[in-house]
Amino acid sequence: MALNLNTTNYDFRDKWMSCLVRRALLTGPASYATGGVAIDNAGDFGWGETHSILGTLWNGSAARELWLDRVNQKIVIIVPNTGAEVANTTDLSAFTGQIVATGK
């Protein structure tokens, strides 16, 4: 499943150290797959590799944390009070949040 993003691209001069920076509104998937949501770097952010993801998803009463599996280029979604990955096939479509991503 692809990321559900509304991306804002900053000017090319806006960098974090040597990385480009993108801000986006991320909506959780309707059916989360164990192992994370794959990032289509070129399509989602306009670069070759994502280096970091900062942000939290919120549904009005609960939060979900984001962790970047950099090797596999996937966003893993974590339940903060347990530290466990969200269960397979969980509907996270009510969870949204602003994220900041860096990459090259």
C-alpha positions in Angstrom: 0.0 0.0 0.0 1.3 3.4 -0.9 1.5 6.4 1.5 -1.5 8.7 1.5 0.3 12.0 1.5 -0.5 15.7 0.8 3.0 17.0 0.2 4.3 20.5 0.4 7.7 21.0 -1.3 9.9 23.7 0.1 12.2 25.7 -2.2 15.3 23.9 -3.2 17.4 26.2 -0.9 15.5 24.8 2.1 17.7 22.0 3.4 18.4 20.3 6.7 22.2 19.9 6.6 22.7 18.3 3.2 19.2 16.9 2.9 16.1 18.2 1.2 13.1 18.7 3.5 9.4 17.9 2.7 6.4 18.6 4.8 3.2 16.5 4.3 -0.1 15.6 5.8 0.0 11.8 6.3 -3.2 9.7 6.6 -2.9 6.2 8.0 -3.8 3.2 5.7 -7.2 1.5 5.8 -5.4 -1.8 6.3 -1.9 -1.7 7.8 0.6 -4.4 6.7 3.0 -5.8 9.3 6.5 -4.5 8.5 5.4 -1.0 7.5 4.1 1.1 4.6 6.5 1.3 1.7 7.8 4.7 0.6 7.8 5.4 -3.1 10.6 7.9 -2.7 10.4 9.4 -6.2 6.6 9.6 -6.2 6.0 10.5 -2.6 8.8 13.0 -2.0 10.7 13.5 -5.3 14.1 12.1 -4.2 16.0 8.8 -4.2 16.1 7.9 -0.5 14.3 9.0 2.7 16.7 9.6 5.6 14.3 10.6 8.4 10.6 10.9 9.3 9.4 13.1 12.1 5.7 13.2 13.2 2.8 11.6 15.0 -0.6 10.4 13.8 -3.6 11.3 15.9 -7.3 10.3 15.7 -8.6 12.7 18.4 -8.2 10.3 21.3 -5.1 8.2 20.6 -1.7 8.7 19.0 0.5 6.5 16.8 4.2 7.0 16.5 6.2 6.7 13.2 9.5 4.9 12.9 11.5 4.8 9.7 12.9 1.5 8.6 15.6 3.1 6.6 17.1 -0.1 5.1 13.7 -1.2 3.6 12.4 2.4 3.1 9.2 1.8 5.0 7.3 3.7 7.7 6.5 1.4 10.7 3.6 2.6 12.9 4.0 2.0 16.6 1.5 2.1 19.5 3.3 4.4 22.0 2.1 3.0 25.3 3.2 -0.6 24.4 6.1 0.1 22.0 4.7 -2.6 19.7 4.0 -2.3 16.0 0.4 -1.9 15.0 -1.3 -5.2 14.3 -1.6 -6.5 10.8 -4.7 -5.3 8.9 -5.5 -2.6 11.5 -7.6 0.3 10.0 -5.6 3.5 10.7 -7.6 5.7 8.2 -8.9 7.9 11.0 -5.3 8.7 12.0 -3.7 11.8 10.4 -0.8 14.1 11.2 1.8 16.5 9.9 5.1 14.9 9.1 8.5 16.3 8.1 10.7 14.1 6.0 14.3 14.5 4.9 16.1 12.8 2.0 18.3 13.1 -1.1 
